[in-house]
Amino acid sequence: MFYFQSWLVASIKLAVAASVFSILPLYLTSLSDYLTLSKMQLNSVATAELMGFALACAVNYHAIKHGVRSNDNLALLSLCICNLLSAMTADFTLFFMIRTIAGVLAGLVVVRAYEVLSNQENTDAAFGKAIAIQMLFTAALFLILPYWVQTYGPRSILYVLSALAAACLLLPPLKAVKASDFQLSEPLDYSLIFISLGAVAMIMMTHSAVWSTLGFHANAHEITMEQQGYLFSIGTLFSVFGAMLATLDWVHEKKSKLLPMAIGLQCLMVGVIIADESTNRFVAATFFFQLLWNFMLPLVLGSIASGKQARVIIGFVLVAQTFGAALGPMVLISGWVLPEVIVMLFITYWMTASLIKSSQT
């Protein structure tokens, strides 16, 4: 009988449940080929499924408030069934409804995983290791799935997602978090909630905004599509390294100083990516942009988990991540990308500094 530590089980289930979000471009391309969807229909499916992640936070919060505890393995089993049903239907309306439900189920698993990670002794390290595992899992999917889809057809991606959810059922269920741990009887500090969730949203918004423009800037440097694939794959390895840096004890102790430095370096990396004409510096800045982002995010999540009313706030982190990731590319204005991103990073600095100060008092 193998023994799995709770953080590892939570990390694996988090990576599997959030896989649709992680491989969204490939996922949407496969759906388009499978159902021959218009751009509007494709966007509506993606929006509904990702909003299901956010809806899961509200479902989980109200369930716990009324003493009801969700079972992550039951959610994974239901998600497995939803993925199978999605692969078996060609009707868009039915497919849309199934994917919306799948988004809620996946979100419930992610929220439960966050709860377990936030209960670890060193929350910075727990979230750092979880994000590293998620990045490695995502890189593996990007390597395997294109060949798989080309060989077995576009709908086969749904069978793979179903099999991954089923495989997670072999792992023990995540430990239930007591309703009393959420301190729901205490008055909510809405300013702290806003700052905490805002910090997560801003980190995701800045990353997705820059990430959405990388292909354009790579083309400007005459980097071919094949070369871009290698570039972004190596960048994923840098992101794993950044997450692992966040697990170190000395980083945990010095994060009040290291986070502002990381945000300042992000400003420099973004400036090089957008404005520098050197291809070599563009490549290096891309790598370190990924490293710094995955270094910052675990520290912010760890600060939330160790701060006041953490059990309440951590349940809505997924909403902030989804909102920030979706909004990032939408707020960019041609010709103003660099000043916009710099402003985003300054807001991120203010929110993270306030959050860390609150978590240490």
Solvent accessible surface area in square Angstrom, and as a share of the most:
residue,aa,sasa,rsa
1,M,242,1.08
2,F,172,0.72
3,Y,184,0.70
4,F,74,0.31
5,Q,93,0.41
6,S,49,0.32
7,W,50,0.18
8,L,52,0.26
9,V,3,0.02
10,A,0,0.00
11,S,0,0.00
12,I,52,0.26
13,K,0,0.00
14,L,5,0.03
15,A,2,0.02
16,V,12,0.07
17,A,3,0.02
18,A,7,0.06
19,S,3,0.02
20,V,13,0.08
21,F,59,0.25
22,S,23,0.15
23,I,0,0.00
24,L,38,0.19
25,P,92,0.58
26,L,33,0.16
27,Y,1,0.00
28,L,32,0.16
29,T,79,0.46
30,S,3,0.02
31,L,1,0.00
32,S,32,0.21
33,D,93,0.48
34,Y,30,0.12
35,L,25,0.13
36,T,119,0.69
37,L,19,0.10
38,S,58,0.38
39,K,164,0.69
40,M,161,0.72
41,Q,63,0.28
42,L,28,0.14
43,N,76,0.39
44,S,40,0.26
45,V,0,0.00
46,A,11,0.08
47,T,76,0.44
48,A,17,0.13
49,E,4,0.02
50,L,20,0.10
51,M,87,0.39
52,G,2,0.02
53,F,4,0.02
54,A,19,0.15
55,L,95,0.47
56,A,0,0.00
57,C,0,0.00
58,A,37,0.29
59,V,65,0.37
60,N,4,0.02
61,Y,34,0.13
62,H,98,0.44
63,A,25,0.19
64,I,11,0.06
65,K,111,0.47
66,H,139,0.62
67,G,54,0.52
68,V,89,0.51
69,R,133,0.48
70,S,32,0.21
71,N,76,0.39
72,D,2,0.01
73,N,29,0.15
74,L,112,0.56
75,A,7,0.05
76,L,0,0.00
77,L,79,0.39
78,S,34,0.22
79,L,11,0.05
80,C,14,0.09
81,I,84,0.43
82,C,13,0.08
83,N,4,0.02
84,L,63,0.31
85,L,83,0.42
86,S,0,0.00
87,A,0,0.00
88,M,126,0.56
89,T,15,0.09
90,A,87,0.67
91,D,79,0.41
92,F,56,0.23
93,T,88,0.51
94,L,84,0.42
95,F,0,0.00
96,F,66,0.27
97,M,108,0.48
98,I,16,0.08
99,R,2,0.01
100,T,41,0.24
101,I,92,0.47
102,A,0,0.00
103,G,0,0.00
104,V,26,0.15
105,L,27,0.13
106,A,5,0.04
107,G,0,0.00
108,L,23,0.11
109,V,0,0.00
110,V,1,0.01
111,V,1,0.00
112,R,10,0.04
113,A,0,0.00
114,Y,13,0.05
115,E,2,0.01
116,V,6,0.03
117,L,0,0.00
118,S,4,0.03
119,N,76,0.39
120,Q,46,0.21
121,E,183,0.82
122,N,39,0.20
123,T,9,0.05
124,D,0,0.00
125,A,12,0.09
126,A,2,0.02
127,F,2,0.01
128,G,0,0.00
129,K,56,0.24
130,A,1,0.00
131,I,12,0.06
132,A,3,0.02
133,I,42,0.21
134,Q,28,0.12
135,M,28,0.12
136,L,91,0.45
137,F,45,0.19
138,T,12,0.07
139,A,23,0.18
140,A,41,0.32
141,L,11,0.06
142,F,86,0.36
143,L,137,0.68
144,I,102,0.52
145,L,1,0.01
146,P,48,0.30
147,Y,153,0.58
148,W,91,0.32
149,V,22,0.13
150,Q,155,0.69
151,T,69,0.40
152,Y,133,0.51
153,G,23,0.22
154,P,41,0.26
155,R,101,0.37
156,S,6,0.04
157,I,0,0.00
158,L,0,0.00
159,Y,83,0.32
160,V,27,0.15
161,L,7,0.03
162,S,4,0.02
163,A,62,0.48
164,L,40,0.20
165,A,1,0.00
166,A,39,0.30
167,A,54,0.42
168,C,4,0.03
169,L,58,0.29
170,L,159,0.79
171,L,21,0.10
172,P,62,0.39
173,P,78,0.49
174,L,12,0.06
175,K,164,0.70
176,A,45,0.35
177,V,10,0.05
178,K,122,0.52
179,A,35,0.27
180,S,86,0.56
181,D,61,0.32
182,F,4,0.02
183,Q,82,0.37
184,L,44,0.22
185,S,114,0.74
186,E,81,0.36
187,P,121,0.76
188,L,52,0.26
189,D,62,0.32
190,Y,154,0.58
191,S,71,0.46
192,L,13,0.07
193,I,29,0.14
194,F,128,0.53
195,I,31,0.16
196,S,1,0.00
197,L,34,0.17
198,G,12,0.12
199,A,0,0.00
200,V,0,0.00
201,A,11,0.08
202,M,20,0.09
203,I,2,0.01
204,M,11,0.05
205,M,18,0.08
206,T,5,0.03
207,H,21,0.09
208,S,17,0.11
209,A,0,0.00
210,V,0,0.00
211,W,98,0.34
212,S,59,0.38
213,T,19,0.11
214,L,2,0.01
215,G,26,0.25
216,F,143,0.60
217,H,21,0.10
218,A,0,0.00
219,N,88,0.45
220,A,74,0.57
221,H,30,0.13
222,E,153,0.69
223,I,16,0.08
224,T,75,0.43
225,M,147,0.66
226,E,123,0.55
227,Q,95,0.42
228,Q,10,0.04
229,G,39,0.37
230,Y,139,0.53
231,L,11,0.05
232,F,48,0.20
233,S,56,0.36
234,I,77,0.39
235,G,1,0.01
236,T,22,0.13
237,L,104,0.52
238,F,57,0.24
239,S,0,0.00
240,V,18,0.10
241,F,113,0.47
242,G,0,0.00
243,A,0,0.00
244,M,82,0.37
245,L,46,0.23
246,A,0,0.00
247,T,23,0.13
248,L,70,0.35
249,D,96,0.50
250,W,139,0.49
251,V,1,0.01
252,H,67,0.30
253,E,124,0.56
254,K,103,0.44
255,K,11,0.05
256,S,50,0.32
257,K,139,0.59
258,L,33,0.16
259,L,1,0.00
260,P,44,0.28
261,M,118,0.53
262,A,4,0.03
263,I,6,0.03
264,G,41,0.40
265,L,82,0.41
266,Q,3,0.02
267,C,30,0.18
268,L,103,0.51
269,M,28,0.12
270,V,0,0.00
271,G,20,0.19
272,V,25,0.14
273,I,1,0.01
274,I,38,0.19
275,A,68,0.53
276,D,36,0.19
277,E,162,0.73
278,S,28,0.18
279,T,55,0.32
280,N,125,0.64
281,R,137,0.50
282,F,0,0.00
283,V,40,0.23
284,A,43,0.34
285,A,3,0.02
286,T,0,0.00
287,F,28,0.12
288,F,93,0.39
289,F,1,0.00
290,Q,9,0.04
291,L,17,0.08
292,L,15,0.08
293,W,23,0.08
294,N,0,0.00
295,F,19,0.08
296,M,4,0.02
297,L,6,0.03
298,P,0,0.00
299,L,0,0.00
300,V,0,0.00
301,L,2,0.01
302,G,0,0.00
303,S,0,0.00
304,I,2,0.01
305,A,6,0.05
306,S,66,0.42
307,G,22,0.21
308,K,113,0.48
309,Q,18,0.08
310,A,6,0.05
311,R,36,0.13
312,V,7,0.04
313,I,3,0.01
314,I,0,0.00
315,G,4,0.04
316,F,50,0.21
317,V,0,0.00
318,L,12,0.06
319,V,50,0.29
320,A,7,0.06
321,Q,21,0.09
322,T,4,0.02
323,F,113,0.47
324,G,0,0.00
325,A,18,0.14
326,A,46,0.36
327,L,47,0.24
328,G,0,0.00
329,P,58,0.37
330,M,147,0.66
331,V,48,0.28
332,L,35,0.18
333,I,108,0.55
334,S,107,0.69
335,G,74,0.71
336,W,160,0.56
337,V,24,0.14
338,L,51,0.25
339,P,59,0.37
340,E,39,0.17
341,V,0,0.00
342,I,42,0.21
343,V,84,0.48
344,M,14,0.06
345,L,3,0.01
346,F,130,0.54
347,I,70,0.35
348,T,1,0.00
349,Y,94,0.36
350,W,134,0.47
351,M,14,0.06
352,T,2,0.01
353,A,41,0.32
354,S,31,0.20
355,L,4,0.02
356,I,8,0.04
357,K,143,0.60
358,S,25,0.16
359,S,21,0.14
360,Q,113,0.50
361,T,117,0.68
